[in-house]
Amino acid sequence: MGKKILLFLSPVITVLISMKAALLGLFILIIIDLITGIRKNLYEQGISTNPLKKSLWGSIKSYLLRKTWRKSYEYGMGIIVVIVLRILVLGKTEISAFDKVFSLVELAVIIPALIEVWSIAENLEAVSGRNILKRLFQFLPEKLKVLFTKEGKDV
């Protein structure tokens, strides 16, 4: 029984190891989102960001930290499900987008990473009043700008 489980898990582990840089990048984005989310919460509550103040530590709630844990778990499970589908069902399926070729597993990491980047930008916007991503929009290639417009108008 143990050998069968190991035989099943070894391709999954191989794919995960080959994507360690992308997974590390996703992990870093999740941590940055957590930090910017805490900063946004402190700003909205008018609490000092001084780590030596008791009010800062009292405002951090465990149920909000559990949301980050749950999100990380869901991202991880989604990536593993895509890896298993690729290994058992789909084979080496590639998708071409924006003049690049992506595997399904790469997309399974890129999509949560983009969600985290957007969340970080929203957190920063709540504190500073400026959204960095909206400012960078003008520098995107036309192919990408089309994704962010509705009937020729910026979103």
TORPA-902213 format. One record per atom (N, C-alpha, C): y negated, x negated, z. Coordinates in pm, whole numbers, padded with zeros to 5 digits, always signed. Example, Ala and Ser with C-alpha at 12.3 -4.5 7.8 and 13.67 -1.06 7.14 Angstrom:
% TORPA-902213
+00569-01319+00780
+00450-01230+00780
+00330-01320+00780
+00225-01285+00708
+00106-01367+00714
-00003-01290+00787
***
This chain:
% TORPA-902213
+00119-00082+00000
+00000+00000+00000
-00127-00087+00000
-00129-00191+00082
-00244-00280+00091
-00271-00353-00038
-00161-00391-00108
-00178-00461-00236
-00239-00369-00342
-00200-00242-00340
-00255-00147-00436
-00405-00127-00413
-00443-00117-00289
-00586-00101-00257
-00663-00226-00302
-00606-00342-00274
-00671-00467-00314
-00682-00478-00465
-00576-00437-00536
-00580-00439-00683
-00687-00344-00737
-00704-00230-00671
-00806-00134-00713
-00946-00186-00682
-00964-00247-00565
-01097-00291-00523
-01143-00421-00589
-01051-00505-00633
-01093-00635-00686
-01186-00624-00807
-01164-00532-00904
-01263-00522-01013
-01399-00471-00963
-01397-00381-00867
-01522-00329-00811
-01599-00442-00743
-01528-00520-00664
-01591-00633-00593
-01642-00736-00694
-01567-00760-00801
-01609-00855-00904
-01741-00811-00968
-01751-00683-01001
-01875-00633-01062
-01990-00642-00962
-01965-00606-00836
-02070-00614-00735
-02119-00758-00717
-02027-00853-00714
-02065-00994-00698
-02145-01042-00820
-02107-00997-00939
-02178-01041-01059
-02321-00985-01064
-02345-00880-00987
-02478-00818-00985
-02552-00847-00855
-02515-00954-00787
-02573-00980-00655
-02725-00996-00659
-02780-01054-00764
-02926-01070-00772
-02995-00934-00784
-02939-00846-00867
-02998-00712-00883
-02985-00631-00754
-02871-00642-00688
-02850-00569-00563
-02941-00624-00453
-02959-00756-00450
-03051-00816-00353
-03194-00768-00379
-03231-00760-00507
-03364-00709-00542
-03382-00566-00496
-03280-00482-00515
-03287-00344-00468
-03300-00339-00317
-03224-00422-00247
-03232-00428-00101
-03373-00466-00055
-03432-00565-00121
-03568-00609-00086
-03668-00495-00110
-03652-00423-00221
-03741-00309-00248
-03727-00201-00140
-03605-00176-00094
-03584-00077+00012
-03654-00121+00140
-03646-00249+00173
-03713-00301+00293
-03865-00290+00279
-03917-00325+00161
-04063-00314+00138
-04105-00168+00147
-04026-00077+00093
-04057+00066+00102
-04057+00111+00248
-03963+00062+00326
-03960+00096+00469
-04087+00048+00539
-04126-00075+00512
-04246-00131+00576
-04372-00056+00532
-04385-00031+00401
-04504+00042+00354
-04503+00187+00402
-04384+00244+00418
-04374+00380+00472
-04418+00386+00617
-04379+00286+00695
-04425+00278+00835
-04576+00260+00838
-04628+00173+00752
-04773+00151+00745
-04847+00281+00710
-04794+00356+00615
-04855+00483+00575
-04855+00580+00693
-04743+00588+00765
-04733+00677+00880
-04834+00639+00988
-04849+00509+01013
-04946+00463+01113
-05088+00498+01070
-05117+00480+00942
-05249+00511+00889
-05281+00659+00905
-05183+00744+00870
-05205+00889+00879
-05224+00935+01023
-05160+00865+01116
-05172+00902+01257
-05288+00831+01326
-05354+00741+01255
-05467+00668+01312
-05426+00567+01418
-05309+00511+01405
-05256+00416+01503
-05277+00274+01451
-05313+00184+01540
-05335+00044+01506
-05206-00019+01456
-05220-00113+01361
-05102-00183+01309
-05075-00313+01385
-05141-00332+01496
-05120-00450+01577
-04981-00443+01641
-04892-00540+01610
-04756-00534+01664
-04749-00554+01815
-04859-00597+01876
-04860-00616+02021
-04897-00488+02096
-04936-00386+02023
-04973-00258+02085
-04850-00170+02102
-04839-00107+02216
-04726-00019+02245
-04728+00106+02155
-04848+00150+02116
-04859+00271+02034
-04789+00255+01899
-04792+00133+01844
-04725+00109+01716
-04575+00134+01731
-04514+00075+01830
-04369+00086+01849
-04329+00227+01891
-04417+00297+01961
-04386+00434+02001
-04392+00532+01886
-04463+00497+01780
-04477+00588+01666
-04360+00577+01568
-04281+00472+01578
-04166+00453+01488
-04050+00534+01543
-04004+00630+01465
-03899+00722+01509
-03765+00686+01445
-03660+00698+01523
-03527+00661+01474
-03480+00753+01362
-03518+00881+01368
-03472+00972+01262
-03533+00934+01127
-03653+00876+01129
-03713+00830+01002
-03644+00703+00953
-03604+00616+01045
-03530+00497+01005
-03393+00534+00951
-03332+00639+01007
-03203+00686+00956
-03216+00736+00813
-03333+00790+00776
-03353+00833+00638
-03340+00714+00542
-03394+00600+00582
-03383+00480+00499
-03237+00436+00491
-03167+00441+00604
-03026+00405+00604
-02948+00498+00512
-02973+00629+00522
-02904+00728+00440
-02933+00704+00291
-03058+00676+00261
-03096+00650+00122
-03023+00526+00070
-03017+00421+00149
-02948+00298+00108
-02800+00324+00086
-02741+00401+00175
-02600+00437+00164
-02575+00517+00036
-02663+00613+00008
-02647+00696-00112
-02662+00613-00238
-02760+00521-00240
-02775+00432-00355
-02647+00350-00374
-02597+00292-00266
-02476+00210-00273
-02356+00287-00321
-02337+00408-00269
-02224+00490-00312
-02238+00529-00460
-02360+00559-00502
-02383+00591-00643
-02348+00475-00733
-02386+00355-00694
-02356+00236-00773
-02205+00213-00778
-02138+00229-00665
-01992+00210-00662
-01921+00315-00748
-01967+00440-00743
-01908+00544-00827
-01922+00509-00975
-02040+00460-01014
-02061+00422-01155
-01969+00305-01191
-01952+00210-01101
-01862+00096-01128
-01719+00146-01148
-01674+00234-01060
-01538+00287-01072
-01522+00365-01202
-01621+00448-01238
-01615+00520-01364
-01608+00424-01482
-01686+00320-01477
-01686+00222-01585
-01550+00156-01597
-01492+00118-01484
-01363+00048-01486
-01249+00140-01528
-01244+00259-01471
-01129+00347-01492
-01140+00439-01614
-01262+00478-01650
-01277+00581-01752
-01350+00530-01877
-01467+00479-01858
-01556+00454-01970
-01539+00319-02038
-01491+00221-01967
-01485+00087-02023
-01623+00025-02029
-01640-00070-02115
-01768-00141-02125
-01863-00061-02213
-01930+00036-02154
-02026+00120-02225
-02165+00060-02210
-02235+00048-02320
-02371-00006-02316
-02468+00093-02374
-02589+00091-02320
-02694+00183-02364
-02813+00100-02408
-02864+00131-02525
-02980+00060-02578
-03104+00142-02548
-03202+00078-02484
-03329+00143-02453
-03439+00038-02454
-03549+00071-02519
-03666-00017-02523
-03631-00156-02576
-03550-00160-02680
-03509-00284-02746
-03429-00376-02655
-03364-00320-02555
-03276-00396-02465
-03144-00320-02454
-03040-00391-02420
-02909-00330-02401
-02874-00339-02252
-02839-00223-02194
-02806-00214-02052
-02665-00159-02037
-02594-00209-01936
-02466-00147-01901
-02496-00030-01808
-02399+00058-01793
-02418+00171-01701
-02440+00123-01558
-02372+00017-01522
-02386-00035-01386
-02527-00091-01365
-02579-00159-01465
-02717-00209-01454
-02814-00092-01438
-02794+00013-01514
-02880+00131-01500
-02865+00195-01364
-02745+00189-01307
-02721+00246-01174
-02798+00169-01067
-02835+00045-01094
-02918-00032-01001
-03065-00020-01037
-03097-00017-01166
-03236-00010-01210
-03302+00121-01168
-03231+00231-01179
-03291+00361-01147
-03334+00370-01001
-03248+00337-00903
-03298+00339-00765
-03410+00237-00740
-03404+00123-00811
-03510+00023-00795
-03644+00080-00842
-03643+00152-00954
-03766+00214-01003
-03817+00322-00906
-03724+00396-00849
-03762+00497-00749
-03830+00430-00630
-03775+00317-00586
-03833+00245-00472
-03971+00189-00506
-03984+00135-00627
-04115+00082-00669
-04219+00195-00668
-04182+00311-00719
-04274+00424-00721
-04309+00468-00579
-04211+00470-00490
-04235+00508-00351
-04328+00409-00282
-04309+00281-00309
-04398+00178-00252
-04541+00201-00300
-04556+00229-00429
-04689+00255-00485
-04753+00378-00420
-04675+00483-00397
-04728+00602-00330
-04770+00572-00188
-04691+00493-00117
-04727+00455+00021
-04856+00374+00023
-04869+00280-00070
-04990+00199-00077
-05111+00284-00115
-05089+00382-00204
-05197+00471-00245
-05246+00555-00128
-05156+00600-00043
-05194+00681+00072
-05284+00604+00168
-05265+00473+00176
-05344+00391+00267
-05473+00341+00201
-05462+00298+00075
-05578+00235+00010
-05657+00330-00081
-05595+00441-00121
-05661+00532-00214
-05645+00491-00359
-05572+00381-00385
-05551+00334-00522
-05402+00319-00549
-05360+00363-00667
-05221+00348-00707
-05212+00235-00810
-05147+00129-00771
-05136+00011-00856
-05064+00044-00987
-04959+00127-00979
-04884+00159-01100
-04969+00236-01201
-05054+00326-01151
-05140+00400-01242
-05242+00307-01309
-05285+00205-01238
-05377+00108-01297
-05309+00020-01401
-05181-00011-01378
-05106-00095-01472
-05061-00018-01594
-05073+00114-01591
-05029+00199-01700
-05090+00157-01834
-05216+00116-01833
-05283+00080-01957
-05222-00042-02024
-05147-00122-01950
-05087-00243-02006
-04945-00222-02059
-04891-00102-02042
-04756-00074-02090
-04751-00068-02241
-04637-00106-02299
-04621-00088-02444
-04622+00061-02477
-04658+00094-02599
-04669+00235-02640
-04538+00311-02622
-04425+00245-02643
-04295+00310-02627
-04277+00363-02484
-04325+00288-02388
-04313+00331-02248
-04419+00432-02209
-04537+00420-02265
-04645+00514-02233
-04605+00657-02267
-04527+00674-02373
-04483+00807-02415
-04404+00875-02303
-04329+00798-02225
-04250+00856-02116
-04337+00916-02006
-04458+00864-01992
-04544+00905-01882
-04658+00996-01924
-04646+01057-02038
-04752+01147-02085
-04694+01285-02114
-04777+01384-02098
-04743+01521-02135
-04836+01564-02246
-04780+01587-02362
-04857+01633-02477
-04980+01548-02503
-04961+01416-02497
-05070+01324-02527
-05166+01299-02413
-05142+01357-02295
-05230+01336-02180
-05157+01257-02074
-05227+01169-02005
-05167+01092-01897
-05125+01185-01784
-05013+01150-01722
-04964+01227-01608
-05036+01183-01483
***
